[in-house]
Amino acid sequence: MTEINVILDHVAESCTARGKQLTTKRKLVLKALLHADKALSAYDLVDYCKEHFEETIQAMTVYRVLDFLENEHFAHKLKVSNKYIMCSHILCDHDHGTPQFFICSKCDKITEQTIAPIIMTGLQSQAKQKGFTVTQPQLEISGVCDECVN
């Protein structure tokens, strides 16, 4: 639990430095994402907060908080599953680049990696050649993790 408190303190300081505030509700949702250590939907978060923290939070509030956390780069929305996870670079104070997620189709384990800028430039260039503009470059790749393979 100490690691979670360190992260929450860091996020609070980052918010203050940006002129934002880590409100009680924002802290609760972020704490749930950190504690769960897996991707959760907004409604999963409502249930998780009630079950694990004995806190009631409305789904609309959770959606607003998730928008804030995503915009501030503290959490990511997985587009395919419509679930959220905390950013694995949450303690970093630099630009994280474009995220890529490896998602195990058996156990739902998710690993985040940053895509090299040269690869993103190439993908965007190829898209442009085909008449497309990349608007959401995040990549989500399904597979099977080593634990599930063994």
ZIQUI-V537200 format. One record per helix or strand. SS is the DSSP state (h for helix, s for strand). FROM is the first residue (numbers start at 0). TO is the last residue. Records with the same first field share a line. If there is no record, write none. Layout:
# ZIQUI-V537200
SS->FROM-TO + FROM-TO
This chain:
# ZIQUI-V537200
h->1-16 + 23-35 + 41-52 + 58-70 + 116-128 + 145-148
s->39-39 + 74-77 + 82-85 + 97-103 + 109-114 + 138-142
